[in-house]
Amino acid sequence: MRLDVRATYHGDDFGRHPRSREYDRGVSELLDASAMQLARMIRDRQVSVSDVVNCHIERTELVNPPINAVIATCFEQAREQALAADEKLAQTSTDTDALPPLFGLPYTAKEYVSVAGMPLSGGVWSRRNIKAEKDAETIVRLRNAGAILIGLTNVPEGGLWLETYNTVYGRTHNPWNLDRSAGGSSGGEGAIISAGGVAFGLGADVGGSIRIPAAFCGTAGHKPTGRMVPNTGFWPQAEGELSAYLVCGPMTRRCEDLLPILEVLRGPDGVDPVCRDWDLDVSSTTPLEDVTVYPLESNGRVRVNGANRRAIQDATRALTARGAKLGRLEVPAMRQAFEIWSAMMNTAGSTRYSEVLGNGTPVPVFREMIKAALGRSRHTFPALMVAATDEIAALMPGTLQKKVELGHKLQRELEDILGPRGVLLHPPYSRPAPRHYSPLLTPFDFVCTSLFNVMEFPSTVVPMGFDNHGLPLSVQVIGRRGNDPLTIQVAGIIEQAFGGWKRSDPHLLGRRPAAQPRH
């Protein structure tokens, strides 16, 4: 039976006229479906690609004003691509297996990823007028897989902060509570996926930038194994070992979407020098009875609140009740997670963060911090704070090297413990989505995720319901390098136990639309 979501479509007035109950049910089904469900519906000709794309464009137009997640759109190009896809589908025989895997799926990408002709500011004021000259490799792969880009999403200035805010496009708000953070640096992605604006998103993660927004906004998100996805066309350009710690990956509604999208993204492109081909067995699953779960409610330094600790406990009980084995993990070196991450990041690449903020020219960090305190700087205070930390760390090379060696030792120790069938359950942050600005009071809590970047471990965040304030809860499922299918599989089992993603409705929260960004 074909879903009719076109009954009251009036071009630019799509969704602004009275609609039938059948129409509303059809739209809701599209907005609540996983990406893979949508792909199956398109292949089965239950719905057209134009139906899917127009429905999500309308949803984005509705929900974006209060959350300020999507900062540049390509709606007309997306509609043209959808029409072309419908023509291709009409010319395809009854066997649709030959269609690309993401055929007809609308998505967004964070603004650090190059898309020809679209903004590439990275939230940096001096880059506010810069547009990308060509597509990133990840964008090319998604297009070849049939996905349709509808826009770019907001990011923090320069990327190394968990609040999505900059002086170019303003602040992104959490779609469950506009006074709360959407996370960062893929905060725009997390917010628009949570609100049902796209079928999936392309994020990137160097310290938690996929997983923290996924956790704060209540979506699924996967940071792939280091060196698995090429960073060609990403800004700021990741050099040397930094390209092993920075990984692009999928943010989705459901866990079933993560692996098919990762399959499209992964593999060397011959340009990124560290990217390699991992031998992933994506067709088989591991019996849960063979999986050992290692719950860890804190690394020993971060004060994790009760709700996030209970999420780890609940996920552990759900897995062991279904047959998983319970293991214990005591690794004292994890208490030095921030020191390890900072040292390995500082020794991985040659570009200083002050140069990123100045688009190649170092900004006078401490002078700009004073100006920021007086409201006279074009830079955000968190970005300047990160740059100052970077400058100070560079003055201590001997100390850095010791922490780097400790990090490599910790990587080996954790991989030995986890083995081929072990997963670590860990909070993605110290608490559910905090109020705007409050992460400045706990600036090191992001190490709940960042440690696993420099370990190069795959890590999947899965929703676990909501706390007493109506904010999403999540857990982080971590495995050894190359075990992406296992972390995604275990996350999917947790999702089945607790329901997973629920669509948010930020336009019903009663807040006036966010101010228009400055250009």
C-alpha positions as CSV (number, residue, x, y, z in Angstrom):
1,M,0.0,0.0,0.0
2,R,1.4,3.4,-1.0
3,L,1.6,6.2,1.6
4,D,0.0,9.3,0.3
5,V,1.8,12.3,1.8
6,R,1.3,14.5,-1.3
7,A,-2.5,15.0,-1.0
8,T,-2.3,18.6,0.1
9,Y,1.2,19.6,-1.2
10,H,1.1,23.1,-2.7
11,G,4.6,23.9,-3.7
12,D,6.1,26.5,-1.4
13,D,3.0,26.3,0.7
14,F,3.7,22.6,1.7
15,G,2.3,22.0,5.1
16,R,0.6,25.5,5.4
17,H,-2.8,24.3,4.4
18,P,-5.4,22.1,6.1
19,R,-4.4,18.4,5.9
20,S,-6.3,15.2,6.2
21,R,-5.8,12.7,9.0
22,E,-4.4,10.3,6.4
23,Y,-1.9,12.9,5.3
24,D,-0.8,13.6,8.9
25,R,-0.4,9.9,9.6
26,G,1.7,9.6,6.5
27,V,4.0,12.5,7.4
28,S,4.4,11.2,11.0
29,E,5.4,7.8,9.7
30,L,8.1,9.4,7.5
31,L,9.4,11.6,10.3
32,D,9.5,8.7,12.8
33,A,11.0,6.1,10.6
34,S,14.6,5.1,10.7
35,A,16.7,5.9,7.7
36,M,16.7,2.2,6.7
37,Q,13.0,2.0,7.0
38,L,12.7,5.0,4.7
39,A,15.1,3.4,2.3
40,R,12.9,0.2,2.3
41,M,9.7,2.3,1.8
42,I,11.3,4.0,-1.2
43,R,12.4,0.8,-2.7
44,D,9.0,-0.8,-2.2
45,R,7.5,2.2,-3.9
46,Q,5.3,3.0,-0.9
47,V,6.5,6.6,-1.0
48,S,8.5,8.7,-3.5
49,V,11.8,10.3,-2.9
50,S,10.2,13.7,-3.5
51,D,7.7,12.9,-0.8
52,V,10.5,12.0,1.7
53,V,12.7,15.0,0.8
54,N,9.8,17.6,0.8
55,C,8.4,16.2,4.1
56,H,11.8,16.7,5.8
57,I,12.4,20.1,4.3
58,E,9.1,21.2,5.6
59,R,10.0,19.7,9.0
60,T,13.3,21.5,9.0
61,E,11.6,24.8,8.2
62,L,9.2,24.3,11.0
63,V,11.6,23.3,13.8
64,N,14.8,25.2,12.9
65,P,13.9,28.8,14.0
66,P,13.8,28.0,17.8
67,I,16.9,25.7,17.8
68,N,19.1,27.4,15.1
69,A,20.6,24.1,14.0
70,V,20.7,24.4,10.2
71,I,22.7,27.5,9.1
72,A,22.8,27.0,5.3
73,T,20.3,25.2,3.1
74,C,20.3,23.7,-0.5
75,F,16.6,22.9,-0.6
76,E,16.1,23.6,-4.3
77,Q,19.0,21.4,-5.3
78,A,17.7,18.7,-3.0
79,R,14.2,18.8,-4.7
80,E,15.8,18.6,-8.1
81,Q,17.9,15.6,-7.0
82,A,14.7,14.0,-5.5
83,L,12.9,14.4,-8.8
84,A,15.8,12.8,-10.7
85,A,15.9,10.0,-8.2
86,D,12.1,9.4,-8.7
87,E,12.8,9.2,-12.5
88,K,15.5,6.7,-11.9
89,L,13.2,4.6,-9.7
90,A,10.5,4.7,-12.3
91,Q,13.0,3.3,-14.8
92,T,14.2,0.5,-12.5
93,S,12.7,-2.9,-12.7
94,T,11.0,-4.6,-9.8
95,D,14.4,-5.6,-8.5
96,T,15.6,-2.6,-6.7
97,D,18.7,-4.2,-5.1
98,A,20.8,-2.4,-7.7
99,L,19.9,1.0,-6.2
100,P,22.6,2.6,-4.0
101,P,22.2,1.8,-0.3
102,L,21.1,5.3,0.9
103,F,18.9,6.1,-2.2
104,G,16.7,9.1,-1.6
105,L,17.6,9.7,2.1
106,P,17.8,13.4,3.1
107,Y,20.6,14.4,5.4
108,T,22.6,17.3,6.8
109,A,26.3,17.7,7.5
110,K,28.2,19.8,10.0
111,E,29.7,23.0,8.5
112,Y,33.3,21.8,8.9
113,V,32.8,19.4,6.0
114,S,33.4,20.9,2.6
115,V,30.5,21.1,0.2
116,A,31.2,23.0,-3.0
117,G,29.7,26.5,-3.0
118,M,28.5,26.3,0.6
119,P,29.9,28.0,3.7
120,L,33.0,26.7,5.3
121,S,33.6,29.1,8.2
122,G,34.0,26.6,11.0
123,G,32.3,29.2,13.1
124,V,35.4,31.5,12.8
125,W,34.6,35.1,12.2
126,S,37.5,35.7,9.8
127,R,36.2,32.9,7.6
128,R,32.6,34.0,7.6
129,N,32.6,34.7,3.9
130,I,34.5,31.6,2.8
131,K,32.8,29.0,0.7
132,A,34.1,25.5,-0.1
133,E,35.6,25.0,-3.6
134,K,34.9,21.3,-3.8
135,D,33.3,18.5,-1.9
136,A,34.8,16.5,0.9
137,E,35.4,12.8,0.3
138,T,32.6,11.9,2.7
139,I,30.1,14.1,0.9
140,V,31.1,12.5,-2.4
141,R,30.6,9.0,-1.0
142,L,27.2,9.9,0.5
143,R,26.1,11.3,-2.8
144,N,27.3,8.3,-4.7
145,A,25.3,6.2,-2.2
146,G,22.1,8.0,-3.1
147,A,21.8,10.4,-0.1
148,I,20.5,13.9,-0.7
149,L,22.0,16.8,1.2
150,I,19.5,19.5,2.3
151,G,21.8,21.7,4.5
152,L,24.7,22.4,6.7
153,T,24.5,22.6,10.5
154,N,26.0,24.9,13.2
155,V,29.2,24.3,15.0
156,P,31.3,25.9,17.8
157,E,34.0,28.3,16.9
158,G,37.0,26.2,15.8
159,G,35.5,23.0,16.9
160,L,37.0,22.1,20.3
161,W,34.1,22.9,22.6
162,L,30.9,21.1,23.6
163,E,28.6,24.2,23.3
164,T,27.6,24.9,19.7
165,Y,28.0,28.7,19.6
166,N,29.9,31.2,17.4
167,T,29.8,34.8,16.4
168,V,28.9,34.0,12.8
169,Y,25.7,32.0,13.2
170,G,24.9,32.3,16.9
171,R,23.9,29.6,19.4
172,T,22.2,26.2,18.8
173,H,19.6,25.2,21.4
174,N,18.6,21.8,22.7
175,P,15.4,20.7,21.1
176,W,14.1,19.3,24.4
177,N,14.8,22.4,26.4
178,L,15.9,25.6,24.7
179,D,17.8,26.7,27.8
180,R,20.0,23.7,27.5
181,S,23.1,22.9,25.4
182,A,22.7,20.8,22.2
183,G,26.3,19.7,22.7
184,G,29.2,20.1,20.3
185,S,30.9,20.3,18.0
186,S,28.2,18.5,16.0
187,G,25.5,20.2,18.0
188,G,23.5,21.4,15.0
189,E,23.4,17.8,13.7
190,G,22.2,16.4,17.0
191,A,19.5,19.0,17.3
192,I,18.0,18.7,13.8
193,I,18.1,14.9,13.9
194,S,16.4,14.9,17.3
195,A,13.6,17.1,15.9
196,G,13.1,14.8,12.9
197,G,14.4,17.3,10.3
198,V,16.6,14.8,8.4
199,A,16.9,11.0,8.1
200,F,20.5,11.1,9.3
201,G,23.5,13.4,9.7
202,L,27.2,13.5,9.1
203,G,29.1,14.4,12.2
204,A,32.8,14.4,13.1
205,D,34.4,13.6,16.4
206,V,37.9,14.5,17.9
207,G,36.9,14.7,21.6
208,G,33.2,13.7,21.7
209,S,31.8,15.8,19.0
210,I,29.4,13.1,17.7
211,R,28.7,11.4,21.0
212,I,28.0,14.4,23.3
213,P,25.4,16.0,21.0
214,A,23.8,12.6,20.4
215,A,23.6,12.1,24.2
216,F,22.3,15.7,24.9
217,C,19.7,15.5,22.1
218,G,18.7,11.9,22.4
219,T,19.9,10.4,19.1
220,A,22.1,7.6,18.2
221,G,25.7,8.4,17.1
222,H,28.8,6.4,16.3
223,K,32.5,7.5,16.4
224,P,34.3,5.0,14.1
225,T,37.6,3.4,14.8
226,G,40.4,5.8,14.2
227,R,41.8,5.9,10.7
228,M,38.7,4.3,9.3
229,V,37.1,7.3,7.5
230,P,39.2,9.7,5.4
231,N,39.3,13.3,6.5
232,T,39.9,14.7,3.0
233,G,38.0,18.0,2.7
234,F,37.6,18.6,6.4
235,W,38.4,22.0,7.9
236,P,40.5,22.6,9.9
237,Q,42.7,20.1,8.0
238,A,43.8,17.3,10.3
239,E,47.6,16.7,9.9
240,G,49.7,13.7,11.0
241,E,48.4,11.6,13.8
242,L,45.6,14.1,14.5
243,S,43.8,12.5,11.5
244,A,43.7,9.3,13.4
245,Y,41.9,10.9,16.4
246,L,39.5,13.0,14.2
247,V,36.9,10.7,12.6
248,C,33.7,11.5,10.6
249,G,30.8,9.3,11.4
250,P,27.0,8.9,11.3
251,M,24.4,10.5,13.6
252,T,21.0,8.8,13.3
253,R,17.6,8.2,14.7
254,R,18.1,4.5,15.2
255,C,21.0,2.2,15.7
256,E,20.1,0.1,12.6
257,D,21.1,3.1,10.5
258,L,24.7,3.4,11.8
259,L,26.4,0.4,10.2
260,P,25.0,0.9,6.6
261,I,26.1,4.6,6.7
262,L,29.5,3.7,8.1
263,E,30.0,1.1,5.3
264,V,29.5,4.0,2.8
265,L,31.9,6.3,4.6
266,R,34.8,4.0,5.5
267,G,37.9,3.0,3.6
268,P,41.0,4.8,2.2
269,D,40.8,7.4,-0.5
270,G,44.5,7.6,-1.4
271,V,44.7,11.2,-0.1
272,D,44.4,11.0,3.7
273,P,47.7,9.4,4.6
274,V,46.6,7.7,7.8
275,C,43.3,6.2,6.7
276,R,43.4,2.4,6.2
277,D,41.1,-0.4,5.2
278,W,39.7,-2.3,8.2
279,D,38.4,-5.8,7.8
280,L,34.9,-5.5,9.3
281,D,32.6,-8.5,9.3
282,V,29.3,-6.5,8.9
283,S,27.2,-9.5,7.9
284,S,27.4,-11.5,11.1
285,T,26.4,-10.8,14.7
286,T,28.0,-12.0,17.9
287,P,25.7,-14.0,20.2
288,L,25.2,-11.9,23.3
289,E,26.1,-14.9,25.4
290,D,29.6,-14.5,24.1
291,V,29.8,-10.8,24.9
292,T,31.4,-9.5,28.2
293,V,30.1,-6.1,29.5
294,Y,32.4,-3.9,31.5
295,P,30.4,-1.2,33.2
296,L,32.4,1.9,34.3
297,E,30.3,4.7,35.9
298,S,33.2,7.2,36.0
299,N,36.9,7.3,35.2
300,G,37.6,8.2,38.8
301,R,38.1,11.9,38.3
302,V,34.8,13.1,36.7
303,R,31.9,13.5,39.0
304,V,29.1,11.7,37.2
305,N,25.6,12.5,38.5
306,G,23.1,9.9,39.6
307,A,21.0,9.9,36.5
308,N,23.9,9.1,34.2
309,R,25.2,6.5,36.7
310,R,21.8,4.8,36.8
311,A,21.8,4.7,33.0
312,I,25.0,2.6,33.0
313,Q,23.5,0.4,35.7
314,D,20.2,-0.1,33.7
315,A,22.0,-0.8,30.5
316,T,24.2,-3.4,32.2
317,R,21.2,-5.1,33.7
318,A,19.4,-5.2,30.4
319,L,22.4,-6.8,28.7
320,T,23.1,-9.4,31.4
321,A,19.4,-10.3,31.6
322,R,19.7,-11.2,27.9
323,G,22.7,-13.4,28.4
324,A,25.8,-11.1,28.4
325,K,28.6,-11.8,30.8
326,L,29.5,-9.2,33.4
327,G,33.2,-8.2,33.8
328,R,35.0,-5.9,36.1
329,L,37.4,-3.2,34.9
330,E,39.9,-1.4,37.1
331,V,42.4,0.7,35.2
332,P,43.9,3.5,37.4
333,A,45.5,5.3,34.3
334,M,42.0,6.3,33.2
335,R,42.0,8.9,36.0
336,Q,44.5,10.8,33.9
337,A,42.2,10.8,30.9
338,F,42.4,14.6,30.3
339,E,46.2,14.7,30.6
340,I,46.5,11.8,28.2
341,W,44.1,13.3,25.6
342,S,45.7,16.7,25.8
343,A,49.2,15.4,25.5
344,M,48.4,13.1,22.6
345,M,46.5,15.9,20.8
346,N,49.2,18.4,21.3
347,T,51.9,16.1,19.9
348,A,49.8,14.8,17.0
349,G,49.7,17.9,14.7
350,S,51.7,21.0,14.1
351,T,48.9,23.6,13.9
352,R,48.2,25.5,17.1
353,Y,44.6,26.3,18.0
354,S,45.3,30.0,18.0
355,E,46.1,29.6,14.3
356,V,42.7,27.9,13.7
357,L,40.9,30.8,15.3
358,G,42.9,33.3,13.1
359,N,42.4,31.3,9.9
360,G,46.2,30.7,9.7
361,T,47.4,33.7,11.6
362,P,47.8,33.1,15.4
363,V,45.4,35.3,17.4
364,P,46.8,37.0,20.5
365,V,45.0,34.6,22.8
366,F,45.3,36.3,26.2
367,R,44.6,39.8,24.8
368,E,41.5,38.5,23.1
369,M,40.4,36.8,26.4
370,I,40.4,40.2,28.0
371,K,38.5,41.7,25.1
372,A,36.0,38.8,25.3
373,A,35.4,39.5,29.0
374,L,34.5,43.1,28.0
375,G,32.3,41.9,25.1
376,R,34.6,43.3,22.4
377,S,36.1,40.2,20.8
378,R,34.9,38.4,17.7
379,H,36.0,35.1,19.4
380,T,34.0,33.1,21.9
381,F,35.5,32.7,25.4
382,P,35.4,28.9,25.3
383,A,37.4,28.8,22.1
384,L,40.0,31.3,23.5
385,M,40.2,29.2,26.7
386,V,41.0,26.1,24.7
387,A,43.6,28.0,22.7
388,A,45.2,29.3,26.0
389,T,45.4,25.7,27.3
390,D,47.0,24.7,24.0
391,E,49.6,27.4,24.3
392,I,50.5,26.5,27.9
393,A,50.7,22.8,27.1
394,A,53.2,23.5,24.3
395,L,55.6,24.9,26.8
396,M,55.9,21.5,28.5
397,P,57.2,19.0,25.9
398,G,58.8,16.7,28.4
399,T,55.7,16.3,30.4
400,L,53.6,15.8,27.3
401,Q,55.8,12.9,26.1
402,K,55.4,11.0,29.4
403,K,51.6,11.3,29.0
404,V,51.7,10.1,25.4
405,E,53.6,7.0,26.5
406,L,51.0,6.5,29.2
407,G,48.3,6.8,26.6
408,H,49.8,4.1,24.4
409,K,50.2,1.8,27.4
410,L,46.6,2.4,28.4
411,Q,45.5,1.6,24.8
412,R,47.2,-1.8,25.0
413,E,45.9,-2.5,28.4
414,L,42.2,-1.8,27.5
415,E,42.4,-3.8,24.3
416,D,43.8,-6.8,26.2
417,I,40.9,-6.5,28.7
418,L,38.2,-6.1,26.1
419,G,39.4,-8.6,23.6
420,P,37.4,-9.4,20.5
421,R,34.0,-9.7,22.4
422,G,34.2,-7.2,25.2
423,V,32.5,-3.8,25.4
424,L,32.9,-1.0,27.9
425,L,29.8,0.9,29.1
426,H,30.7,4.5,30.0
427,P,28.8,7.8,30.5
428,P,29.1,10.1,27.5
429,Y,29.2,13.1,29.9
430,S,29.0,13.9,33.6
431,R,25.3,14.8,33.4
432,P,22.4,15.2,30.9
433,A,22.3,18.3,28.7
434,P,23.5,21.2,30.9
435,R,22.3,24.8,30.8
436,H,24.0,27.1,28.4
437,Y,27.4,28.3,29.7
438,S,27.5,25.9,32.6
439,P,30.1,23.6,30.9
440,L,32.6,26.4,31.6
441,L,32.3,25.5,35.3
442,T,33.3,21.8,34.5
443,P,35.6,22.2,31.5
444,F,37.3,18.8,31.7
445,D,34.1,16.6,31.8
446,F,34.3,16.0,28.1
447,V,37.1,13.5,28.8
448,C,34.2,11.0,29.3
449,T,34.4,10.7,25.5
450,S,37.7,12.3,24.4
451,L,39.9,9.6,25.9
452,F,38.5,7.1,23.4
453,N,39.5,9.3,20.5
454,V,43.2,9.1,21.2
455,M,42.7,5.4,22.0
456,E,41.2,5.2,18.5
457,F,38.4,3.0,19.8
458,P,34.9,2.8,18.2
459,S,32.2,4.2,20.4
460,T,28.5,4.2,20.0
461,V,26.0,6.4,21.9
462,V,22.5,5.1,22.3
463,P,19.5,6.8,24.0
464,M,18.2,5.4,27.3
465,G,15.0,7.4,27.9
466,F,14.7,10.6,29.9
467,D,15.6,11.9,33.4
468,N,13.2,13.6,35.8
469,H,13.6,17.0,33.9
470,G,12.7,15.5,30.6
471,L,16.2,15.5,29.3
472,P,17.6,12.6,27.3
473,L,19.8,9.9,28.9
474,S,22.3,7.9,27.0
475,V,25.2,5.4,27.4
476,Q,28.4,5.0,25.4
477,V,29.3,1.5,24.2
478,I,33.1,1.2,23.5
479,G,35.1,-1.6,21.9
480,R,38.6,-2.3,20.8
481,R,39.8,-1.0,17.4
482,G,38.0,-2.4,14.5
483,N,35.1,-3.7,16.6
484,D,32.6,-1.1,15.3
485,P,30.0,-3.8,14.4
486,L,30.0,-5.1,17.9
487,T,29.5,-1.7,19.7
488,I,26.7,-0.9,17.2
489,Q,25.1,-4.3,17.8
490,V,25.2,-4.0,21.6
491,A,23.9,-0.4,21.4
492,G,21.0,-1.8,19.2
493,I,20.1,-4.3,21.9
494,I,20.1,-1.5,24.5
495,E,17.9,0.5,22.2
496,Q,15.4,-2.4,21.9
497,A,15.2,-2.6,25.7
498,F,14.6,1.1,26.3
499,G,12.9,2.4,23.2
500,G,15.6,4.6,21.7
501,W,15.1,7.9,19.9
502,K,11.9,9.9,20.3
503,R,11.1,12.9,18.1
504,S,11.3,16.2,19.8
505,D,9.1,19.2,19.0
506,P,11.1,22.4,19.8
507,H,8.6,24.6,18.0
508,L,6.1,23.8,20.7
509,L,8.3,24.9,23.6
510,G,7.0,28.5,23.6
511,R,10.3,30.3,22.8
512,R,10.6,33.0,20.2
513,P,12.7,32.1,17.2
514,A,16.4,32.5,17.6
515,A,17.9,35.8,16.3
516,Q,19.1,35.7,12.7
517,P,22.8,35.0,12.3
518,R,25.2,37.8,11.4
519,H,27.0,37.6,8.1
